[in-house]
């Protein structure tokens, strides 16, 4: 088993439409997967509730007029149970910062980050006492990693890197965040209040 210096995470940041997310959720339907909020009660949501939560998050950013209500969150821990292993991964909304006339804009573009730990902590003991190491999770949780990899590949197939330009001090400057976006989401975002507010120009439409 490969030893790792630290845990770390496999990650993928993306932005897709609610209908495209519905296709991803169908991949979870075939497995024993549970979505939990990260609150103290660990409230469980079924797939329709997860879809509705994402739809609310998505619509906040792609509408033409900026709303003054509280910005919605999309954060879940995803528990996976197979015959021989139980594990999980994590999804949460993140912001994509960008400069605006020499300063950071007060708003951020939306994205979702999917993450899965690279290592699993293994507790050991020798003559010096107790300690732990990280071993490659692909050896400990192969079925869970395979599901994560399937989800990640599905997202990559429907998206491409997000590229857009912002107003710098004297010219338009291209931004290359580590975020992937689908064609439909790119179209919606290009007509949103945040693009209008800052005069952003999306590439690849």
Buried (B, 14 or more C-beta within 10 A) or exposed (E): EEEBEEEEEBBBBBBBBBEBBBEBBEEBEEBEBBBBBEEEEEEEBEBEEBBEBBBEBBBBBBBEEEEEEEEBEBBBBBBBBBEEEEBBBBBBBBEBEBBBEEEEBEBBBBBBBBBBBBBBEEEEEEEEEEEEBBBBBBEBBEBBBEBBEEBBEBBEEBBEEBBBBBBEEEEEEEBEBEBBBBBEBBBBBBEBBBBEEBEBBBBEE
